[in-house]
Amino acid sequence: MNSVTEDVDLLSLAPRKPDWDLKRDVEKKLKRLEKRTARAIAELTRERLLSQTSLAEIVATTSKLNEAGQDDDD
């Protein structure tokens, strides 16, 4: 064998943590995904609050109409 390949220790060539490059490459995408996830959660929460408000208004209006109908019957 070649003396150069015999002198080189293959373990010293490997990165200390085998996934360091994966973390580096994925970090930017993860940040973008976290922002999109937070935005989606906020939008879903906003929609739920609006639907609950609308539902509360419907219930209040219906109960007022029911009360008015009962007054008319008396």
N, CA, C, O and CB atoms as a CASP TS submission, in Angstrom:
PFRMAT TS
TARGET T0000
AUTHOR 0000-0000-0000
METHOD Language model
MODEL 1
PARENT N/A
ATOM      1  N   MET     1       0.835  -1.199   0.000  1.00  0.00           N
ATOM      2  CA  MET     1       0.000   0.000   0.000  1.00  0.00           C
ATOM      3  C   MET     1       0.864   1.240   0.000  1.00  0.00           C
ATOM      4  O   MET     1       2.065   1.215   0.269  1.00  0.00           O
ATOM      5  CB  MET     1      -0.941   0.011   1.207  1.00  0.00           C
ATOM      6  N   ASN     2       0.195   2.305  -0.311  1.00  0.00           N
ATOM      7  CA  ASN     2       0.865   3.582  -0.360  1.00  0.00           C
ATOM      8  C   ASN     2       1.154   4.055   1.063  1.00  0.00           C
ATOM      9  O   ASN     2       0.330   3.863   1.957  1.00  0.00           O
ATOM     10  CB  ASN     2       0.016   4.617  -1.127  1.00  0.00           C
ATOM     11  N   SER     3       2.278   4.650   1.273  1.00  0.00           N
ATOM     12  CA  SER     3       2.651   5.097   2.616  1.00  0.00           C
ATOM     13  C   SER     3       1.757   6.235   3.101  1.00  0.00           C
ATOM     14  O   SER     3       1.557   6.397   4.305  1.00  0.00           O
ATOM     15  CB  SER     3       4.110   5.542   2.635  1.00  0.00           C
ATOM     16  N   VAL     4       1.215   7.030   2.164  1.00  0.00           N
ATOM     17  CA  VAL     4       0.332   8.132   2.543  1.00  0.00           C
ATOM     18  C   VAL     4      -0.966   7.590   3.133  1.00  0.00           C
ATOM     19  O   VAL     4      -1.435   8.083   4.159  1.00  0.00           O
ATOM     20  CB  VAL     4       0.035   9.035   1.328  1.00  0.00           C
ATOM     21  N   THR     5      -1.542   6.592   2.500  1.00  0.00           N
ATOM     22  CA  THR     5      -2.797   6.028   3.003  1.00  0.00           C
ATOM     23  C   THR     5      -2.579   5.273   4.307  1.00  0.00           C
ATOM     24  O   THR     5      -3.500   5.169   5.118  1.00  0.00           O
ATOM     25  CB  THR     5      -3.421   5.100   1.960  1.00  0.00           C
ATOM     26  N   GLU     6      -1.403   4.754   4.520  1.00  0.00           N
ATOM     27  CA  GLU     6      -1.120   4.075   5.771  1.00  0.00           C
ATOM     28  C   GLU     6      -0.924   5.067   6.908  1.00  0.00           C
ATOM     29  O   GLU     6      -1.234   4.757   8.059  1.00  0.00           O
ATOM     30  CB  GLU     6       0.107   3.198   5.625  1.00  0.00           C
ATOM     31  N   ASP     7      -0.418   6.244   6.605  1.00  0.00           N
ATOM     32  CA  ASP     7      -0.155   7.247   7.635  1.00  0.00           C
ATOM     33  C   ASP     7      -1.415   7.987   8.082  1.00  0.00           C
ATOM     34  O   ASP     7      -1.463   8.520   9.191  1.00  0.00           O
ATOM     35  CB  ASP     7       0.858   8.242   7.128  1.00  0.00           C
ATOM     36  N   VAL     8      -2.423   8.020   7.233  1.00  0.00           N
ATOM     37  CA  VAL     8      -3.626   8.772   7.547  1.00  0.00           C
ATOM     38  C   VAL     8      -4.567   7.914   8.382  1.00  0.00           C
ATOM     39  O   VAL     8      -4.909   6.794   8.004  1.00  0.00           O
ATOM     40  CB  VAL     8      -4.325   9.249   6.259  1.00  0.00           C
ATOM     41  N   ASP     9      -4.977   8.454   9.516  1.00  0.00           N
ATOM     42  CA  ASP     9      -5.938   7.758  10.372  1.00  0.00           C
ATOM     43  C   ASP     9      -7.344   8.170   9.931  1.00  0.00           C
ATOM     44  O   ASP     9      -7.704   9.344  10.005  1.00  0.00           O
ATOM     45  CB  ASP     9      -5.698   8.088  11.898  1.00  0.00           C
ATOM     46  N   LEU    10      -8.125   7.209   9.479  1.00  0.00           N
ATOM     47  CA  LEU    10      -9.454   7.516   8.961  1.00  0.00           C
ATOM     48  C   LEU    10     -10.379   8.088  10.023  1.00  0.00           C
ATOM     49  O   LEU    10     -11.275   8.864   9.693  1.00  0.00           O
ATOM     50  CB  LEU    10     -10.071   6.280   8.369  1.00  0.00           C
ATOM     51  N   LEU    11     -10.190   7.731  11.279  1.00  0.00           N
ATOM     52  CA  LEU    11     -11.036   8.267  12.346  1.00  0.00           C
ATOM     53  C   LEU    11     -10.802   9.762  12.560  1.00  0.00           C
ATOM     54  O   LEU    11     -11.714  10.485  12.962  1.00  0.00           O
ATOM     55  CB  LEU    11     -10.781   7.511  13.646  1.00  0.00           C
ATOM     56  N   SER    12      -9.598  10.215  12.296  1.00  0.00           N
ATOM     57  CA  SER    12      -9.314  11.636  12.470  1.00  0.00           C
ATOM     58  C   SER    12      -9.936  12.472  11.353  1.00  0.00           C
ATOM     59  O   SER    12     -10.117  13.677  11.522  1.00  0.00           O
ATOM     60  CB  SER    12      -7.807  11.871  12.520  1.00  0.00           C
ATOM     61  N   LEU    13     -10.264  11.860  10.222  1.00  0.00           N
ATOM     62  CA  LEU    13     -10.885  12.581   9.113  1.00  0.00           C
ATOM     63  C   LEU    13     -12.389  12.758   9.307  1.00  0.00           C
ATOM     64  O   LEU    13     -12.975  13.687   8.751  1.00  0.00           O
ATOM     65  CB  LEU    13     -10.622  11.853   7.810  1.00  0.00           C
ATOM     66  N   ALA    14     -13.009  11.897  10.074  1.00  0.00           N
ATOM     67  CA  ALA    14     -14.456  11.959  10.286  1.00  0.00           C
ATOM     68  C   ALA    14     -14.785  13.121  11.222  1.00  0.00           C
ATOM     69  O   ALA    14     -14.025  13.411  12.146  1.00  0.00           O
ATOM     70  CB  ALA    14     -14.990  10.617  10.868  1.00  0.00           C
ATOM     71  N   PRO    15     -15.913  13.782  10.983  1.00  0.00           N
ATOM     72  CA  PRO    15     -16.304  14.868  11.897  1.00  0.00           C
ATOM     73  C   PRO    15     -16.596  14.305  13.286  1.00  0.00           C
ATOM     74  O   PRO    15     -16.936  13.132  13.438  1.00  0.00           O
ATOM     75  CB  PRO    15     -17.548  15.628  11.353  1.00  0.00           C
ATOM     76  N   ARG    16     -16.458  15.146  14.270  1.00  0.00           N
ATOM     77  CA  ARG    16     -16.684  14.703  15.645  1.00  0.00           C
ATOM     78  C   ARG    16     -18.122  14.261  15.847  1.00  0.00           C
ATOM     79  O   ARG    16     -18.392  13.223  16.451  1.00  0.00           O
ATOM     80  CB  ARG    16     -16.336  15.815  16.629  1.00  0.00           C
ATOM     81  N   LYS    17     -19.023  15.054  15.339  1.00  0.00           N
ATOM     82  CA  LYS    17     -20.430  14.684  15.390  1.00  0.00           C
ATOM     83  C   LYS    17     -20.871  14.425  13.958  1.00  0.00           C
ATOM     84  O   LYS    17     -20.807  15.330  13.126  1.00  0.00           O
ATOM     85  CB  LYS    17     -21.306  15.801  16.075  1.00  0.00           C
ATOM     86  N   PRO    18     -21.311  13.227  13.654  1.00  0.00           N
ATOM     87  CA  PRO    18     -21.617  12.892  12.260  1.00  0.00           C
ATOM     88  C   PRO    18     -22.769  13.689  11.658  1.00  0.00           C
ATOM     89  O   PRO    18     -22.891  13.750  10.434  1.00  0.00           O
ATOM     90  CB  PRO    18     -21.934  11.441  12.161  1.00  0.00           C
ATOM     91  N   ASP    19     -23.605  14.293  12.472  1.00  0.00           N
ATOM     92  CA  ASP    19     -24.761  15.006  11.930  1.00  0.00           C
ATOM     93  C   ASP    19     -24.582  16.527  11.948  1.00  0.00           C
ATOM     94  O   ASP    19     -25.564  17.250  11.781  1.00  0.00           O
ATOM     95  CB  ASP    19     -26.002  14.634  12.713  1.00  0.00           C
ATOM     96  N   TRP    20     -23.376  17.029  12.142  1.00  0.00           N
ATOM     97  CA  TRP    20     -23.185  18.474  12.224  1.00  0.00           C
ATOM     98  C   TRP    20     -23.565  19.168  10.923  1.00  0.00           C
ATOM     99  O   TRP    20     -24.146  20.253  10.942  1.00  0.00           O
ATOM    100  CB  TRP    20     -21.741  18.792  12.577  1.00  0.00           C
ATOM    101  N   ASP    21     -23.241  18.550   9.800  1.00  0.00           N
ATOM    102  CA  ASP    21     -23.557  19.171   8.513  1.00  0.00           C
ATOM    103  C   ASP    21     -25.056  19.112   8.230  1.00  0.00           C
ATOM    104  O   ASP    21     -25.606  20.017   7.602  1.00  0.00           O
ATOM    105  CB  ASP    21     -22.781  18.483   7.382  1.00  0.00           C
ATOM    106  N   LEU    22     -25.706  18.072   8.684  1.00  0.00           N
ATOM    107  CA  LEU    22     -27.153  17.978   8.518  1.00  0.00           C
ATOM    108  C   LEU    22     -27.842  19.084   9.312  1.00  0.00           C
ATOM    109  O   LEU    22     -28.756  19.739   8.811  1.00  0.00           O
ATOM    110  CB  LEU    22     -27.666  16.592   8.965  1.00  0.00           C
ATOM    111  N   LYS    23     -27.405  19.285  10.539  1.00  0.00           N
ATOM    112  CA  LYS    23     -27.985  20.347  11.365  1.00  0.00           C
ATOM    113  C   LYS    23     -27.756  21.711  10.712  1.00  0.00           C
ATOM    114  O   LYS    23     -28.651  22.556  10.704  1.00  0.00           O
ATOM    115  CB  LYS    23     -27.377  20.324  12.790  1.00  0.00           C
ATOM    116  N   ARG    24     -26.579  21.921  10.175  1.00  0.00           N
ATOM    117  CA  ARG    24     -26.267  23.190   9.535  1.00  0.00           C
ATOM    118  C   ARG    24     -27.164  23.432   8.322  1.00  0.00           C
ATOM    119  O   ARG    24     -27.660  24.541   8.122  1.00  0.00           O
ATOM    120  CB  ARG    24     -24.798  23.225   9.120  1.00  0.00           C
ATOM    121  N   ASP    25     -27.365  22.404   7.527  1.00  0.00           N
ATOM    122  CA  ASP    25     -28.154  22.546   6.306  1.00  0.00           C
ATOM    123  C   ASP    25     -29.646  22.677   6.587  1.00  0.00           C
ATOM    124  O   ASP    25     -30.358  23.336   5.830  1.00  0.00           O
ATOM    125  CB  ASP    25     -27.912  21.365   5.399  1.00  0.00           C
ATOM    126  N   VAL    26     -30.120  22.072   7.644  1.00  0.00           N
ATOM    127  CA  VAL    26     -31.547  22.038   7.933  1.00  0.00           C
ATOM    128  C   VAL    26     -31.972  23.223   8.811  1.00  0.00           C
ATOM    129  O   VAL    26     -33.160  23.538   8.891  1.00  0.00           O
ATOM    130  CB  VAL    26     -31.911  20.719   8.616  1.00  0.00           C
ATOM    131  N   GLU    27     -31.029  23.864   9.454  1.00  0.00           N
ATOM    132  CA  GLU    27     -31.356  24.930  10.401  1.00  0.00           C
ATOM    133  C   GLU    27     -32.182  26.049   9.768  1.00  0.00           C
ATOM    134  O   GLU    27     -33.164  26.497  10.360  1.00  0.00           O
ATOM    135  CB  GLU    27     -30.084  25.507  10.983  1.00  0.00           C
ATOM    136  N   LYS    28     -31.806  26.500   8.591  1.00  0.00           N
ATOM    137  CA  LYS    28     -32.526  27.579   7.917  1.00  0.00           C
ATOM    138  C   LYS    28     -33.957  27.149   7.582  1.00  0.00           C
ATOM    139  O   LYS    28     -34.898  27.927   7.741  1.00  0.00           O
ATOM    140  CB  LYS    28     -31.782  28.002   6.635  1.00  0.00           C
ATOM    141  N   LYS    29     -34.110  25.921   7.123  1.00  0.00           N
ATOM    142  CA  LYS    29     -35.440  25.411   6.782  1.00  0.00           C
ATOM    143  C   LYS    29     -36.296  25.251   8.033  1.00  0.00           C
ATOM    144  O   LYS    29     -37.499  25.507   7.998  1.00  0.00           O
ATOM    145  CB  LYS    29     -35.330  24.069   6.042  1.00  0.00           C
ATOM    146  N   LEU    30     -35.687  24.832   9.131  1.00  0.00           N
ATOM    147  CA  LEU    30     -36.433  24.689  10.380  1.00  0.00           C
ATOM    148  C   LEU    30     -36.931  26.039  10.893  1.00  0.00           C
ATOM    149  O   LEU    30     -38.055  26.142  11.385  1.00  0.00           O
ATOM    150  CB  LEU    30     -35.562  24.018  11.441  1.00  0.00           C
ATOM    151  N   LYS    31     -36.100  27.070  10.779  1.00  0.00           N
ATOM    152  CA  LYS    31     -36.528  28.401  11.206  1.00  0.00           C
ATOM    153  C   LYS    31     -37.723  28.865  10.386  1.00  0.00           C
ATOM    154  O   LYS    31     -38.682  29.412  10.931  1.00  0.00           O
ATOM    155  CB  LYS    31     -35.375  29.407  11.081  1.00  0.00           C
ATOM    156  N   ARG    32     -37.665  28.648   9.083  1.00  0.00           N
ATOM    157  CA  ARG    32     -38.767  29.028   8.204  1.00  0.00           C
ATOM    158  C   ARG    32     -40.034  28.244   8.573  1.00  0.00           C
ATOM    159  O   ARG    32     -41.129  28.806   8.616  1.00  0.00           O
ATOM    160  CB  ARG    32     -38.387  28.781   6.721  1.00  0.00           C
ATOM    161  N   LEU    33     -39.874  26.958   8.837  1.00  0.00           N
ATOM    162  CA  LEU    33     -41.006  26.119   9.210  1.00  0.00           C
ATOM    163  C   LEU    33     -41.604  26.549  10.542  1.00  0.00           C
ATOM    164  O   LEU    33     -42.825  26.546  10.703  1.00  0.00           O
ATOM    165  CB  LEU    33     -40.579  24.662   9.280  1.00  0.00           C
ATOM    166  N   GLU    34     -40.757  26.919  11.496  1.00  0.00           N
ATOM    167  CA  GLU    34     -41.247  27.382  12.797  1.00  0.00           C
ATOM    168  C   GLU    34     -42.054  28.671  12.635  1.00  0.00           C
ATOM    169  O   GLU    34     -43.089  28.835  13.282  1.00  0.00           O
ATOM    170  CB  GLU    34     -40.069  27.607  13.773  1.00  0.00           C
ATOM    171  N   LYS    35     -41.593  29.581  11.782  1.00  0.00           N
ATOM    172  CA  LYS    35     -42.337  30.816  11.540  1.00  0.00           C
ATOM    173  C   LYS    35     -43.688  30.524  10.908  1.00  0.00           C
ATOM    174  O   LYS    35     -44.702  31.095  11.308  1.00  0.00           O
ATOM    175  CB  LYS    35     -41.533  31.758  10.645  1.00  0.00           C
ATOM    176  N   ARG    36     -43.703  29.629   9.916  1.00  0.00           N
ATOM    177  CA  ARG    36     -44.965  29.274   9.261  1.00  0.00           C
ATOM    178  C   ARG    36     -45.918  28.587  10.231  1.00  0.00           C
ATOM    179  O   ARG    36     -47.126  28.823  10.198  1.00  0.00           O
ATOM    180  CB  ARG    36     -44.704  28.366   8.056  1.00  0.00           C
ATOM    181  N   THR    37     -45.373  27.740  11.089  1.00  0.00           N
ATOM    182  CA  THR    37     -46.199  27.046  12.073  1.00  0.00           C
ATOM    183  C   THR    37     -46.812  28.040  13.047  1.00  0.00           C
ATOM    184  O   THR    37     -48.001  27.955  13.356  1.00  0.00           O
ATOM    185  CB  THR    37     -45.373  25.996  12.832  1.00  0.00           C
ATOM    186  N   ALA    38     -46.018  28.974  13.528  1.00  0.00           N
ATOM    187  CA  ALA    38     -46.535  29.983  14.459  1.00  0.00           C
ATOM    188  C   ALA    38     -47.616  30.829  13.785  1.00  0.00           C
ATOM    189  O   ALA    38     -48.632  31.147  14.404  1.00  0.00           O
ATOM    190  CB  ALA    38     -45.390  30.887  14.971  1.00  0.00           C
ATOM    191  N   ARG    39     -47.401  31.190  12.530  1.00  0.00           N
ATOM    192  CA  ARG    39     -48.384  31.973  11.783  1.00  0.00           C
ATOM    193  C   ARG    39     -49.685  31.183  11.614  1.00  0.00           C
ATOM    194  O   ARG    39     -50.774  31.739  11.762  1.00  0.00           O
ATOM    195  CB  ARG    39     -47.819  32.375  10.404  1.00  0.00           C
ATOM    196  N   ALA    40     -49.571  29.897  11.305  1.00  0.00           N
ATOM    197  CA  ALA    40     -50.757  29.052  11.121  1.00  0.00           C
ATOM    198  C   ALA    40     -51.524  28.886  12.429  1.00  0.00           C
ATOM    199  O   ALA    40     -52.755  28.918  12.431  1.00  0.00           O
ATOM    200  CB  ALA    40     -50.353  27.676  10.572  1.00  0.00           C
ATOM    201  N   ILE    41     -50.815  28.710  13.534  1.00  0.00           N
ATOM    202  CA  ILE    41     -51.476  28.583  14.831  1.00  0.00           C
ATOM    203  C   ILE    41     -52.209  29.865  15.175  1.00  0.00           C
ATOM    204  O   ILE    41     -53.338  29.825  15.664  1.00  0.00           O
ATOM    205  CB  ILE    41     -50.460  28.240  15.930  1.00  0.00           C
ATOM    206  N   ALA    42     -51.575  31.005  14.922  1.00  0.00           N
ATOM    207  CA  ALA    42     -52.221  32.289  15.201  1.00  0.00           C
ATOM    208  C   ALA    42     -53.469  32.465  14.345  1.00  0.00           C
ATOM    209  O   ALA    42     -54.490  32.949  14.834  1.00  0.00           O
ATOM    210  CB  ALA    42     -51.244  33.447  14.955  1.00  0.00           C
ATOM    211  N   GLU    43     -53.399  32.081  13.086  1.00  0.00           N
ATOM    212  CA  GLU    43     -54.549  32.209  12.193  1.00  0.00           C
ATOM    213  C   GLU    43     -55.697  31.293  12.628  1.00  0.00           C
ATOM    214  O   GLU    43     -56.856  31.708  12.632  1.00  0.00           O
ATOM    215  CB  GLU    43     -54.137  31.888  10.752  1.00  0.00           C
ATOM    216  N   LEU    44     -55.378  30.063  12.990  1.00  0.00           N
ATOM    217  CA  LEU    44     -56.415  29.142  13.461  1.00  0.00           C
ATOM    218  C   LEU    44     -57.047  29.627  14.760  1.00  0.00           C
ATOM    219  O   LEU    44     -58.257  29.506  14.949  1.00  0.00           O
ATOM    220  CB  LEU    44     -55.833  27.746  13.660  1.00  0.00           C
ATOM    221  N   THR    45     -56.234  30.173  15.647  1.00  0.00           N
ATOM    222  CA  THR    45     -56.760  30.706  16.901  1.00  0.00           C
ATOM    223  C   THR    45     -57.675  31.888  16.628  1.00  0.00           C
ATOM    224  O   THR    45     -58.747  32.007  17.221  1.00  0.00           O
ATOM    225  CB  THR    45     -55.615  31.122  17.838  1.00  0.00           C
ATOM    226  N   ARG    46     -57.244  32.760  15.729  1.00  0.00           N
ATOM    227  CA  ARG    46     -58.052  33.926  15.370  1.00  0.00           C
ATOM    228  C   ARG    46     -59.393  33.490  14.774  1.00  0.00           C
ATOM    229  O   ARG    46     -60.439  34.036  15.125  1.00  0.00           O
ATOM    230  CB  ARG    46     -57.290  34.824  14.372  1.00  0.00           C
ATOM    231  N   GLU    47     -59.357  32.509  13.877  1.00  0.00           N
ATOM    232  CA  GLU    47     -60.597  32.019  13.268  1.00  0.00           C
ATOM    233  C   GLU    47     -61.520  31.397  14.312  1.00  0.00           C
ATOM    234  O   GLU    47     -62.735  31.592  14.272  1.00  0.00           O
ATOM    235  CB  GLU    47     -60.285  30.995  12.171  1.00  0.00           C
ATOM    236  N   ARG    48     -60.944  30.659  15.233  1.00  0.00           N
ATOM    237  CA  ARG    48     -61.759  30.032  16.276  1.00  0.00           C
ATOM    238  C   ARG    48     -62.406  31.096  17.160  1.00  0.00           C
ATOM    239  O   ARG    48     -63.582  30.987  17.506  1.00  0.00           O
ATOM    240  CB  ARG    48     -60.902  29.074  17.132  1.00  0.00           C
ATOM    241  N   LEU    49     -61.645  32.115  17.523  1.00  0.00           N
ATOM    242  CA  LEU    49     -62.207  33.184  18.353  1.00  0.00           C
ATOM    243  C   LEU    49     -63.319  33.922  17.614  1.00  0.00           C
ATOM    244  O   LEU    49     -64.341  34.266  18.208  1.00  0.00           O
ATOM    245  CB  LEU    49     -61.109  34.171  18.774  1.00  0.00           C
ATOM    246  N   LEU    50     -63.120  34.165  16.324  1.00  0.00           N
ATOM    247  CA  LEU    50     -64.157  34.838  15.552  1.00  0.00           C
ATOM    248  C   LEU    50     -65.411  33.977  15.443  1.00  0.00           C
ATOM    249  O   LEU    50     -66.522  34.501  15.523  1.00  0.00           O
ATOM    250  CB  LEU    50     -63.637  35.187  14.162  1.00  0.00           C
ATOM    251  N   SER    51     -65.256  32.683  15.264  1.00  0.00           N
ATOM    252  CA  SER    51     -66.422  31.810  15.155  1.00  0.00           C
ATOM    253  C   SER    51     -67.150  31.716  16.498  1.00  0.00           C
ATOM    254  O   SER    51     -68.377  31.626  16.537  1.00  0.00           O
ATOM    255  CB  SER    51     -66.003  30.406  14.673  1.00  0.00           C
ATOM    256  N   GLN    52     -66.398  31.736  17.588  1.00  0.00           N
ATOM    257  CA  GLN    52     -67.040  31.710  18.902  1.00  0.00           C
ATOM    258  C   GLN    52     -67.798  33.002  19.155  1.00  0.00           C
ATOM    259  O   GLN    52     -68.881  32.984  19.739  1.00  0.00           O
ATOM    260  CB  GLN    52     -66.001  31.482  20.008  1.00  0.00           C
ATOM    261  N   THR    53     -67.241  34.111  18.724  1.00  0.00           N
ATOM    262  CA  THR    53     -67.912  35.386  18.878  1.00  0.00           C
ATOM    263  C   THR    53     -69.198  35.386  18.062  1.00  0.00           C
ATOM    264  O   THR    53     -70.245  35.821  18.542  1.00  0.00           O
ATOM    265  CB  THR    53     -66.992  36.546  18.451  1.00  0.00           C
ATOM    266  N   SER    54     -69.118  34.904  16.848  1.00  0.00           N
ATOM    267  CA  SER    54     -70.297  34.839  15.998  1.00  0.00           C
ATOM    268  C   SER    54     -71.343  33.909  16.609  1.00  0.00           C
ATOM    269  O   SER    54     -72.535  34.215  16.593  1.00  0.00           O
ATOM    270  CB  SER    54     -69.918  34.367  14.587  1.00  0.00           C
ATOM    271  N   LEU    55     -70.904  32.798  17.135  1.00  0.00           N
ATOM    272  CA  LEU    55     -71.811  31.851  17.761  1.00  0.00           C
ATOM    273  C   LEU    55     -72.461  32.489  18.980  1.00  0.00           C
ATOM    274  O   LEU    55     -73.659  32.315  19.202  1.00  0.00           O
ATOM    275  CB  LEU    55     -71.068  30.560  18.153  1.00  0.00           C
ATOM    276  N   ALA    56     -71.700  33.214  19.761  1.00  0.00           N
ATOM    277  CA  ALA    56     -72.245  33.891  20.943  1.00  0.00           C
ATOM    278  C   ALA    56     -73.285  34.927  20.530  1.00  0.00           C
ATOM    279  O   ALA    56     -74.321  35.070  21.180  1.00  0.00           O
ATOM    280  CB  ALA    56     -71.115  34.562  21.757  1.00  0.00           C
ATOM    281  N   GLU    57     -73.005  35.646  19.448  1.00  0.00           N
ATOM    282  CA  GLU    57     -73.974  36.635  18.969  1.00  0.00           C
ATOM    283  C   GLU    57     -75.252  35.958  18.487  1.00  0.00           C
ATOM    284  O   GLU    57     -76.348  36.466  18.723  1.00  0.00           O
ATOM    285  CB  GLU    57     -73.368  37.477  17.839  1.00  0.00           C
ATOM    286  N   ILE    58     -75.122  34.826  17.820  1.00  0.00           N
ATOM    287  CA  ILE    58     -76.283  34.088  17.335  1.00  0.00           C
ATOM    288  C   ILE    58     -77.128  33.602  18.502  1.00  0.00           C
ATOM    289  O   ILE    58     -78.354  33.713  18.481  1.00  0.00           O
ATOM    290  CB  ILE    58     -75.847  32.903  16.463  1.00  0.00           C
ATOM    291  N   VAL    59     -76.464  33.064  19.519  1.00  0.00           N
ATOM    292  CA  VAL    59     -77.183  32.568  20.695  1.00  0.00           C
ATOM    293  C   VAL    59     -77.900  33.715  21.392  1.00  0.00           C
ATOM    294  O   VAL    59     -79.055  33.573  21.795  1.00  0.00           O
ATOM    295  CB  VAL    59     -76.216  31.865  21.676  1.00  0.00           C
ATOM    296  N   ALA    60     -77.230  34.841  21.535  1.00  0.00           N
ATOM    297  CA  ALA    60     -77.853  35.989  22.197  1.00  0.00           C
ATOM    298  C   ALA    60     -79.052  36.479  21.398  1.00  0.00           C
ATOM    299  O   ALA    60     -80.104  36.755  21.975  1.00  0.00           O
ATOM    300  CB  ALA    60     -76.835  37.128  22.382  1.00  0.00           C
ATOM    301  N   THR    61     -78.915  36.591  20.105  1.00  0.00           N
ATOM    302  CA  THR    61     -80.014  37.047  19.255  1.00  0.00           C
ATOM    303  C   THR    61     -81.181  36.065  19.305  1.00  0.00           C
ATOM    304  O   THR    61     -82.340  36.471  19.386  1.00  0.00           O
ATOM    305  CB  THR    61     -79.535  37.228  17.807  1.00  0.00           C
ATOM    306  N   THR    62     -80.870  34.780  19.257  1.00  0.00           N
ATOM    307  CA  THR    62     -81.915  33.758  19.307  1.00  0.00           C
ATOM    308  C   THR    62     -82.651  33.811  20.632  1.00  0.00           C
ATOM    309  O   THR    62     -83.877  33.707  20.665  1.00  0.00           O
ATOM    310  CB  THR    62     -81.321  32.363  19.089  1.00  0.00           C
ATOM    311  N   SER    63     -81.929  33.968  21.710  1.00  0.00           N
ATOM    312  CA  SER    63     -82.600  34.026  23.014  1.00  0.00           C
ATOM    313  C   SER    63     -83.468  35.279  23.127  1.00  0.00           C
ATOM    314  O   SER    63     -84.537  35.240  23.735  1.00  0.00           O
ATOM    315  CB  SER    63     -81.565  33.997  24.154  1.00  0.00           C
ATOM    316  N   LYS    64     -83.011  36.392  22.543  1.00  0.00           N
ATOM    317  CA  LYS    64     -83.836  37.612  22.555  1.00  0.00           C
ATOM    318  C   LYS    64     -85.110  37.402  21.751  1.00  0.00           C
ATOM    319  O   LYS    64     -86.191  37.817  22.169  1.00  0.00           O
ATOM    320  CB  LYS    64     -83.046  38.814  21.991  1.00  0.00           C
ATOM    321  N   LEU    65     -84.982  36.763  20.603  1.00  0.00           N
ATOM    322  CA  LEU    65     -86.149  36.493  19.778  1.00  0.00           C
ATOM    323  C   LEU    65     -87.117  35.543  20.486  1.00  0.00           C
ATOM    324  O   LEU    65     -88.333  35.720  20.415  1.00  0.00           O
ATOM    325  CB  LEU    65     -85.721  35.907  18.434  1.00  0.00           C
ATOM    326  N   ASN    66     -86.572  34.545  21.164  1.00  0.00           N
ATOM    327  CA  ASN    66     -87.414  33.618  21.906  1.00  0.00           C
ATOM    328  C   ASN    66     -88.168  34.333  23.036  1.00  0.00           C
ATOM    329  O   ASN    66     -89.349  34.074  23.269  1.00  0.00           O
ATOM    330  CB  ASN    66     -86.565  32.477  22.475  1.00  0.00           C
ATOM    331  N   GLU    67     -87.471  35.229  23.724  1.00  0.00           N
ATOM    332  CA  GLU    67     -88.107  35.993  24.795  1.00  0.00           C
ATOM    333  C   GLU    67     -89.198  36.892  24.230  1.00  0.00           C
ATOM    334  O   GLU    67     -90.266  37.019  24.829  1.00  0.00           O
ATOM    335  CB  GLU    67     -87.066  36.832  25.555  1.00  0.00           C
ATOM    336  N   ALA    68     -88.943  37.511  23.092  1.00  0.00           N
ATOM    337  CA  ALA    68     -89.925  38.388  22.464  1.00  0.00           C
ATOM    338  C   ALA    68     -91.137  37.577  22.008  1.00  0.00           C
ATOM    339  O   ALA    68     -92.271  38.041  22.126  1.00  0.00           O
ATOM    340  CB  ALA    68     -89.297  39.142  21.270  1.00  0.00           C
ATOM    341  N   GLY    69     -90.910  36.380  21.494  1.00  0.00           N
ATOM    342  CA  GLY    69     -91.996  35.504  21.076  1.00  0.00           C
ATOM    343  C   GLY    69     -92.834  35.062  22.245  1.00  0.00           C
ATOM    344  O   GLY    69     -94.053  34.944  22.118  1.00  0.00           O
ATOM    345  N   GLN    70     -92.223  34.817  23.369  1.00  0.00           N
ATOM    346  CA  GLN    70     -92.977  34.416  24.550  1.00  0.00           C
ATOM    347  C   GLN    70     -93.801  35.571  25.099  1.00  0.00           C
ATOM    348  O   GLN    70     -94.896  35.365  25.621  1.00  0.00           O
ATOM    349  CB  GLN    70     -92.037  33.890  25.622  1.00  0.00           C
ATOM    350  N   ASP    71     -93.274  36.784  24.980  1.00  0.00           N
ATOM    351  CA  ASP    71     -94.025  37.958  25.432  1.00  0.00           C
ATOM    352  C   ASP    71     -95.263  38.165  24.569  1.00  0.00           C
ATOM    353  O   ASP    71     -96.310  38.567  25.075  1.00  0.00           O
ATOM    354  CB  ASP    71     -93.139  39.216  25.398  1.00  0.00           C
ATOM    355  N   ASP    72     -95.152  37.894  23.271  1.00  0.00           N
ATOM    356  CA  ASP    72     -96.267  38.056  22.357  1.00  0.00           C
ATOM    357  C   ASP    72     -97.384  37.042  22.645  1.00  0.00           C
ATOM    358  O   ASP    72     -98.563  37.335  22.444  1.00  0.00           O
ATOM    359  CB  ASP    72     -95.783  37.914  20.920  1.00  0.00           C
ATOM    360  N   ASP    73     -96.999  35.850  23.115  1.00  0.00           N
ATOM    361  CA  ASP    73     -97.973  34.805  23.389  1.00  0.00           C
ATOM    362  C   ASP    73     -98.773  35.097  24.648  1.00  0.00           C
ATOM    363  O   ASP    73     -99.891  34.600  24.791  1.00  0.00           O
ATOM    364  CB  ASP    73     -97.281  33.467  23.517  1.00  0.00           C
ATOM    365  N   ASP    74     -98.238  35.877  25.547  1.00  0.00           N
ATOM    366  CA  ASP    74     -98.941  36.153  26.814  1.00  0.00           C
ATOM    367  C   ASP    74    -100.003  37.153  26.676  1.00  0.00           C
ATOM    368  O   ASP    74    -100.674  37.482  27.654  1.00  0.00           O
ATOM    369  CB  ASP    74     -98.006  36.611  27.848  1.00  0.00           C
TER
END
